[in-house]
Amino acid sequence: MKRRKSKAIPREIIRQQIYEIFSGHCAYCGKEINITEMQIDYVKTIHIGGKDDITNYRPMCRQCSFWQSL
C-alpha cells in the first residue's frame, strides 16, 4: 500500500495562525504588529535540528528582526 504524501499547509494560513497565537504582537518586544509587516523567526533554526513546525515559529517586528540579524 502506497502512503499518500500530505499536502503542505499554505504559508498564508501558517502566518495567520502564528499571528493569532501571539495576538498580533512581536514575541520579543511585545509591540503590536500588522500581519503584512510581520517577520517569522525560528525558535531553533532548522540547520541545528529545529522542526519545521508551527510550534517552532515566532512572530517578530521589523526592528527585532533587524537586531537579531546583527
N, C-alpha and C positions, 0 to 999 in steps of 0.2 A: 504494500500500500504506500503510495506516494504522499509525503507530507506537503500540505499546502503552505506556501510562504505567506506570512501575514503581511498585510499592507502597512506601510509606514503611516503614522499619523501625520496629517498635513501640518506644516510649520505654523500656519495661521492659528490652528486650533491649539497647538502647544504654547505658542506665545500668549494666547488669550488665557489659557489655564494658569500659566505662570503669573501673569498679570493679576488674575483674580485671587490666587493663593496669597499673594502679598498685598492685596487690596490697593493695587496701583501705586505702591511705594518702593523705593530703592531698598534692597535688602541690606545695604551697607550704611547709608547715611539717614535713611528714613524719609527722604524727600519725596513728595508726591510727583509722579511722573506720568506722562502721556504714553499710551501703548505704542504710538508711532515713533516715539523717541527712545523707547526702552532698549537697552542693550541686554544681552543674556550672557551670564558668566557661569562657568562650571565651578562647582564646589571643589571637585577633584578632577583635574584635566584627564581627558581620555588617554593620552600617551603615557600617563603614570598609573593607569589602572582604573580611572573613574568610569562610571557607567554612562552610556548614552540614554539616560532615563530622566524623566521629569523631576525626580527627587534629587538629581544632581545639578539642577539649574537654579540660578538666582537672577532676579531682575536687577538691573543697575541703571543709574542715571549716567548721562554722558560724562559728567565731572568725575564720578567714581571710576568709570571705565578708563578715563584718561590717567588717573592716578595709579590704577592697577597696572597700566602698561609701562610705567616708568621703571 
